[in-house]
Amino acid sequence: MKPEKGAVRLLLLVEMVLLAVVIVFGIVRTVSTQKTERVSRSESTEALPTEADENETKTEEKAMSVEVTEVQTEQSFSAEVEEKLGTMTLEEKIAQMFLTTPESLTQSEQVNIAGAGTRNAINEYPVGGLIYADINYQGREQAGNLMFNAGQMSNERIGLYLLLAVRMEAEDGTPTVGIADGHEPDALVEALAAKRFSADSAGISQPSVFPAQQMDITSNTTWIMLDAAADVSVTGEENLPCTLSNKCVETLRAAGYEGVILTDSLSSDSIKNTYSVGEAAVLAIEAGVDMVYCPENFPDAYQAVLDAVHAGEIAEEQINQAVGRILTQKYRMPVVVTEPEQEEQT
C-alpha cells in the first residue's frame, strides 16, 4: 500500500507543477499582449497628424497656391512670339537683351560701315539693337547704308531685325535716346544729320525716364528707361541706382506696364564707378529689366549674364519673359521696304 500512496502523491505533485506552468504562461501572454497593444496604439498615435501638422500642411498648400498664382500672372505672348522663343538658344535670347553701340559689339574704335566685322559680330552675338551717334555719321547715304545693312545682317542671322536707335542732344541740350518706330532707318539718319531731335520727331520714340517722368507714363508707353541715378524715395535703398532696382521694376509692372524696360547707360559714371560691367548687367536683369543699354564692354556684360543663368542666379524663365516683351515690340514695327547700296568694304 505504501508504494501506491507514493505514486499518488507523485502524480498530484506533477499535476500541481503543470497547473503552475499553465498559470504563469497565461499571465506572461496577457502582459505581452497588453504591451503589444500599447506599442501599437502609440505608433498609431504618432502616425496621425497633430493639429500643428495640419496647420503646417495648410500653410504649405497656401504657399503652393500663391506660387501657382504668381506663375499664372506672368505675361503671356502671341503665338508668333512663343514660336520664335521656342526656336532660340539661350545664347541668342541673352544677346537680344542688349542695345549696344557698334563699337562695343565689334570691339572697334569707330564703325562707319556694316561690313565683315559687323557681320561676324552679329553672327556670334545676335544683339537686340544697335545705337548710333555722331561718330558713326559721315553723310545721309553712308549712315542709311550703315544701319540698313546691319539690320539685314541681323535678319539673316536670326530672323529678327535690329532695334535701331541714336543718341544725341535733345532740343534743350540734354543727352537723350531715340529709337526708330520701324526697321527703316530714315528718321534716325535725318536726326543724325540735324544733330538733334525733338520729342515729337516723326518716326522716333524717346523712352520715358523713370522716376523723373513717371507722371507721364501709361500702360501704352512704348519704352521706359530707368534712371542711373539713385533715388531712395523710389528704390527704398540708399545709393542704389534706379536702373538696378527691383522695386522700380515692380512699381511699373504693378501699374500695368507690359512693355520693354531698359537700363540707363551702363557706361555712365554713376554705374561704372561702383560696379564692373558684368556686375551691373547681371544686377539689372536680376532686378527685372528687359534690355541692357550701352554697357562699356558688351562681350564682358553678355558673358556675365550667360554665366549667371548657368549658375542658377537668373532663371531662364525670366530671360524668356524679357525676350518675349522685346520680340512683341519688334513684331509690331514695320519691316524694311527699301534697299540701299550694299557695302563691299570690311
C-alpha positions in Angstrom: 0.0 0.0 0.0 2.8 2.4 0.8 4.1 2.3 -2.8 0.6 3.2 -4.1 0.3 6.2 -1.8 3.8 7.3 -3.0 2.7 7.1 -6.6 -0.5 9.1 -5.9 1.5 11.8 -4.2 3.9 12.0 -7.1 1.0 12.3 -9.6 -0.6 15.1 -7.6 2.8 16.9 -7.4 3.2 16.7 -11.2 -0.4 18.0 -11.7 0.3 20.9 -9.4 3.5 21.7 -11.3 1.7 21.6 -14.7 -1.1 23.8 -13.3 1.5 26.4 -12.1 3.2 26.4 -15.5 -0.1 27.0 -17.3 -1.0 29.9 -14.9 2.4 31.5 -15.4 2.3 31.1 -19.2 -1.2 32.7 -19.2 0.0 35.7 -17.2 3.1 36.2 -19.4 0.9 36.0 -22.6 -1.6 38.5 -21.2 1.1 41.0 -20.2 2.8 40.6 -23.6 -0.4 41.2 -25.5 -1.2 44.4 -23.5 2.3 45.7 -24.1 2.0 45.0 -27.8 -1.3 46.8 -27.9 0.1 49.8 -26.1 3.0 50.0 -28.6 0.6 49.6 -31.5 -1.6 52.4 -30.1 1.5 54.6 -29.6 2.7 54.0 -33.1 -0.8 54.7 -34.4 -1.0 57.9 -32.5 2.4 59.1 -33.8 1.2 58.4 -37.4 -1.8 60.6 -37.1 -1.4 64.3 -37.9 -1.5 66.6 -35.0 -3.3 70.0 -35.1 0.1 71.7 -35.6 0.9 69.3 -38.5 -2.5 70.1 -40.1 -1.9 73.8 -39.8 1.6 73.4 -41.3 0.1 71.4 -44.2 -2.5 74.1 -44.8 0.3 76.7 -44.8 2.3 74.7 -47.4 -0.8 74.3 -49.5 -1.4 78.0 -49.3 2.2 78.8 -50.3 1.9 76.4 -53.3 -1.3 78.2 -54.3 0.5 81.5 -54.1 3.3 80.2 -56.3 0.8 78.9 -58.9 -0.9 82.3 -58.9 2.4 84.0 -59.4 3.2 81.8 -62.4 -0.3 82.4 -63.8 0.3 86.2 -63.6 3.4 86.0 -65.8 2.9 87.8 -69.1 1.6 85.8 -72.0 2.6 86.4 -75.6 1.3 85.9 -79.0 1.6 82.5 -80.8 4.2 84.2 -83.1 6.4 85.3 -80.2 6.1 82.0 -78.4 7.0 80.1 -81.5 10.1 82.2 -82.1 11.2 81.9 -78.4 10.9 78.1 -78.9 13.5 78.2 -81.7 16.1 80.4 -80.0 19.0 79.2 -78.0 19.8 80.6 -74.5 22.7 82.5 -76.0 20.6 84.1 -78.7 18.0 85.1 -76.2 20.5 86.8 -73.9 22.1 88.6 -76.9 18.6 90.0 -77.8 18.6 91.7 -74.3 21.3 94.2 -75.3 21.1 97.5 -77.0 24.7 98.5 -77.6 27.0 100.6 -79.8 28.5 99.1 -83.0 31.9 99.9 -81.5 31.2 97.9 -78.3 29.8 95.0 -80.3 32.7 94.7 -82.8 35.4 95.9 -80.3 36.4 98.6 -82.8 37.3 102.2 -82.2 34.9 103.6 -84.9 32.3 101.9 -87.1 31.1 103.7 -90.3 30.2 100.7 -92.4 28.4 97.4 -91.8 30.9 95.1 -93.4 32.6 91.8 -92.5 33.4 92.9 -89.0 29.8 93.7 -88.2 28.6 90.5 -89.8 31.0 88.4 -87.8 30.0 90.1 -84.6 26.3 89.7 -85.2 26.7 86.1 -86.2 28.4 85.5 -82.8 26.2 87.9 -80.8 22.8 88.5 -82.5 22.0 91.6 -80.3 18.6 93.1 -79.9 19.6 96.5 -81.2 22.4 98.9 -82.1 22.6 102.6 -81.2 24.5 105.1 -83.3 25.9 108.6 -82.6 27.8 111.4 -84.4 30.9 109.2 -84.6 29.0 106.9 -87.0 27.8 109.6 -89.3 29.5 110.7 -92.5 26.6 111.6 -94.6 23.0 110.6 -95.2 23.7 107.8 -97.7 26.5 106.4 -95.6 24.5 106.4 -92.4 21.5 104.9 -94.1 23.6 102.1 -95.5 25.3 101.5 -92.2 22.0 101.0 -90.3 20.1 99.2 -93.0 22.9 96.7 -93.7 23.3 95.9 -90.0 19.6 95.3 -89.8 19.7 92.9 -92.8 22.6 91.0 -91.3 20.6 90.5 -88.1 17.6 89.3 -90.0 19.7 86.8 -92.0 21.3 85.6 -88.8 18.3 85.1 -86.5 15.2 86.1 -88.4 14.9 89.3 -86.4 15.6 92.9 -87.3 17.6 95.1 -85.0 16.1 97.8 -82.9 17.8 100.9 -84.4 18.5 103.9 -82.2 20.5 107.1 -82.0 21.9 109.1 -79.0 22.4 112.8 -79.2 21.2 116.1 -77.7 17.6 116.9 -77.4 16.3 120.4 -78.2 17.0 121.5 -74.6 20.7 120.3 -74.9 20.3 117.2 -72.6 21.6 113.9 -73.9 18.8 111.6 -75.0 18.0 108.4 -76.8 15.7 107.9 -79.8 14.5 104.5 -81.0 13.1 104.1 -84.6 9.4 103.2 -84.7 10.2 100.8 -87.5 13.1 99.0 -89.1 13.6 101.7 -91.7 16.5 104.0 -90.6 15.4 107.2 -92.5 14.2 109.0 -89.4 17.4 108.3 -87.5 19.5 109.4 -90.4 17.7 112.7 -90.5 18.1 113.1 -86.8 21.9 112.5 -87.1 22.1 115.0 -89.9 20.3 117.6 -87.9 22.5 116.7 -84.8 19.4 116.6 -82.5 15.8 115.7 -82.5 12.7 116.9 -80.7 10.2 114.9 -78.6 7.8 114.8 -81.5 10.3 113.8 -84.2 8.4 111.7 -86.7 9.3 108.0 -86.7 11.3 108.2 -83.4 10.2 107.3 -79.9 12.1 108.5 -76.9 12.0 106.3 -73.8 10.2 107.8 -70.8 12.6 108.1 -67.9 11.5 106.6 -64.6 11.1 108.1 -62.0 11.6 111.6 -63.4 8.8 111.3 -65.9 6.6 108.8 -64.0 3.6 111.2 -64.2 3.6 110.9 -68.0 4.0 107.1 -68.1 0.9 105.0 -69.0 0.4 101.3 -69.8 0.7 102.3 -73.5 4.1 103.9 -73.2 6.4 102.3 -75.8 9.7 102.3 -73.9 10.7 103.1 -70.3 14.3 103.7 -69.2 15.3 103.5 -65.5 17.5 106.4 -64.4 21.1 105.6 -63.5 20.8 108.0 -60.5 20.0 106.8 -57.0 16.6 107.8 -55.5 15.9 106.3 -52.1 12.3 107.5 -52.3 11.5 105.0 -55.0 14.2 102.3 -54.5 14.0 102.2 -50.7 17.8 101.8 -50.6 20.4 104.5 -50.4 23.0 104.7 -53.2 21.2 102.1 -55.3 20.7 103.3 -58.9 17.1 103.1 -60.1 18.3 101.2 -63.1 19.4 98.3 -60.8 16.3 98.4 -58.6 13.8 95.6 -58.5 11.4 97.9 -56.6 11.3 100.3 -59.6 10.5 97.4 -62.0 7.8 96.1 -59.7 6.2 99.5 -59.4 5.9 99.8 -63.2 4.6 96.2 -63.6 2.1 96.7 -60.8 0.8 99.8 -62.6 0.0 97.7 -65.7 3.0 98.4 -67.8 3.9 95.4 -70.0 6.4 97.0 -72.4 10.1 96.9 -72.5 12.1 98.4 -69.6 15.6 99.4 -70.4 18.5 100.3 -68.2 20.1 103.7 -68.4 23.5 103.7 -69.9 25.8 101.3 -68.1 28.6 103.4 -69.3 27.5 106.3 -67.1 29.8 107.3 -64.2 27.2 106.5 -61.5 27.3 102.9 -62.7 30.8 102.2 -63.8 32.4 103.9 -60.8 30.8 101.4 -58.5 30.2 98.2 -60.5 32.0 96.3 -63.1 30.3 96.0 -66.5 29.4 92.4 -65.8 28.1 93.1 -62.3 25.9 95.9 -63.5 24.4 93.8 -66.3 23.6 90.9 -64.0 22.1 93.1 -61.3 19.9 94.9 -63.8 18.5 91.7 -65.2 18.1 90.2 -61.7 16.1 93.4 -60.9 13.7 92.6 -63.8 15.0 94.9 -66.5 14.4 93.6 -70.1 17.1 95.3 -72.0 20.6 96.4 -71.1 21.6 99.7 -72.7 25.2 100.7 -73.6 27.5 98.5 -71.5 31.0 99.8 -71.9 32.2 96.3 -72.9 29.4 94.3 -74.5 31.1 90.9 -74.6 32.0 91.1 -70.9 28.5 92.1 -70.0 26.9 89.4 -72.2 29.2 86.7 -70.8 28.5 87.7 -67.2 24.7 87.3 -67.8 25.1 84.0 -69.5 27.3 82.7 -66.6 24.7 83.9 -64.1 22.0 81.9 -65.9 24.1 78.8 -66.0 24.8 79.3 -62.3 21.1 79.5 -61.4 21.4 83.1 -60.3 19.0 84.2 -63.1 16.1 81.9 -64.1 15.8 81.1 -67.8 12.0 81.8 -67.5 12.9 85.4 -66.6 15.0 85.6 -69.7 12.1 84.2 -71.7 9.8 86.9 -70.3 12.2 89.7 -71.1 12.9 88.5 -74.6 9.1 87.9 -75.1 8.5 91.6 -74.5 11.3 92.6 -76.8 10.0 90.4 -79.6 6.5 91.6 -79.1 7.7 95.2 -79.7 9.8 94.1 -82.7 6.9 92.3 -84.4 4.7 95.5 -84.1 7.2 97.5 -86.1 7.1 97.8 -89.9 9.7 95.9 -91.8 12.3 97.5 -94.1 10.8 98.3 -97.5 13.8 99.8 -99.4 17.3 98.6 -100.2 20.3 100.9 -100.2 23.5 100.1 -101.9 25.4 97.2 -100.4 28.7 97.9 -98.7 31.6 95.8 -100.0 34.2 97.2 -97.7 35.2 95.4 -94.4 
